[in-house]
Amino acid sequence: MPTPDVNEIIRAHLQDVYERHAGMHHDVSATYHPAEMVAERHRLAIAATDVDGTTFYVGDYDYAFPLQSLCKVFTYGMVLEQLGREETLRHVGVKPSADAFFAYAFDERYNRPFNPMVNAGALVVINILKGKDRAEKVESILKTLRAYAGNPDLKVDEDVLTAELERYSDRNKGLSYLMRSLGMLEGDVEENLAVYLSACSVRVTSRDVATMGATLANGGVNPITGRRALNRHYVRDVVTVMMTCGMYDAAGEWAYDVGIPAKSSVSGAIMLAMPGNFGAGIFSPGLDDYGNSIRGVAVCVELSERFGLHVFGDPEEDRLRRLP
């Protein structure tokens, strides 16, 4: 009797999870960003890329959406490479916050944002990112994102950026001015915010996100292109902060229930990076009270349980690497 193909078994599991969740969670109260995304609430995508370059896709995996807060992972890695660990820590910490991602809350002991995964920390990261002006910083960010995704066509969606600047930037603008008054941020607040929102406005697909996560899982090397996107020395720092802070003030519940380093975004995306194993991109609009995808979280909980993926789980429960 022929041995079952492991990849086909994984694909069958992903298809089953997709079909189970595609018709669920519609009755749960959710918020959408932007509000127009309510028309896309039916969408669900599950994509995964193994560190050997094998890919798995199901659902709306080619639907492109704004990167939003997923960009915080990659800009943080950039600053670590440019300034080093200690200098970066002087500006932004790595402490989980019990507050919402948009909160006006800081680590007052060190006069810095709690971590780079909340808005305050991300704005400071952009501020200390090297570059003589807005254009140079944005181009540097795009170059980095393209390396992670293995997609040279990634670019800023100018319509999304305009909407972000005109309709959704007031809170971040106020946060920036407050941080500048406290000495956490320097220079032109408006320009700094424009760089940050440009990074948020880059459109990606779940396939891109899966490869970006797999690049982190593969020690900073894109498993499909073989190109290094992040110095191996800093991969651990980035993935650790994803684990402790990537799901905002729901990070504790996430670590308990799912146990995989991850980052969410208000677009409805979740990026997973399982060191030495795989990266994944889950997409489904509709956010819970923490700003995380309702259906996306449910999918990740099931995937973790089904394959035994919790990083602190019993190795005997890791079924993904022991499939026939």
C-alpha positions, 0 to 999 in steps of 0.5 A: 500500500503506497505511503500517504503524501505528507503534503497532501495530508496537510492540504486536506487538513487545511481544507477541512479547517477552512470549510469548517470556519468559512461558514462560522462566526457570522453571528459574532459582533465585530468591528471592521477597519475601514468600515467598508471592509464589512462587505468583505466579511465573507472572505477567509484565507489560510496560507502556509509556507514551510521552511523548505519552501513548500507552500499550502493555500486555501480560500481567498489567498490571492485577495490583497489587503493592507499590511497595517500593523503587520508592518511593525514586525519588519520595521522593528527588525530593520531598526535592530539591524541599524542600531543594535539591540541596546540602542533600540531598547533605549528608545522602545521596550519589549514589555507586554502592555495590558492596554489597547494597541492605540492607548496613550500609555508608556513605560514611565520608568524608562520614558519609552513605549512599552513595545514596538507592536503597539502604535506608540512603539511603532511610531518611535521605531519609524522615527529612529529608522535611518533615512534622510527623508520620508521617501528614503525611509519608505523605499527602504521599508519597501525593499525589506518587505519585498525581501521577506515576501519574495515579491518585487511588486509590493508597493504602497497603495496610495488610495489606502494611504490617503484615506489613512492620513485623512480619515484615521490618523488623528489619534496617532497624530495626537499620540505622536505630539504627546511623545515628542513633548515627552522626549520620546520622538523627534522631528516632524510629526506629520512626516514621521506619521506619513512614513508609518502609514505608508508602511501600513498601506502596502498591499499583500496577500495571505501568500505573501504573509505566509512567506514573510512569516516563514522567512522569520521561521527560517532564521531570516532567510526567505525559504523560496528565494534564498535571500536573507531579509534579516540578520540571524542575530536579531531574528530571535528578538523579533520573534520573541516580541511577536510571541509576547506582544504581537496580539496586543492585550490578548497576548496572554490568552493567545500564548495560552491557547495557541502558543505560536509567535504571531502578529495581528492587524486591523485588516483582519490578518494574522501572521504566524512564525513557528521557528524552524517549521513554517510561516502562515498568513490567515486573513478574515475581516471582522475584529474582536475587542482586542483588534484581532480577527475573530475568525482568524483567531479561531482558525489558529486555535484549531490548527494549533490543537489539530497539529500539536503546534504549541511551542510549550506543548509536549513534543509527543503532541507535535503531529505535524512533523510525525505525519506518515 
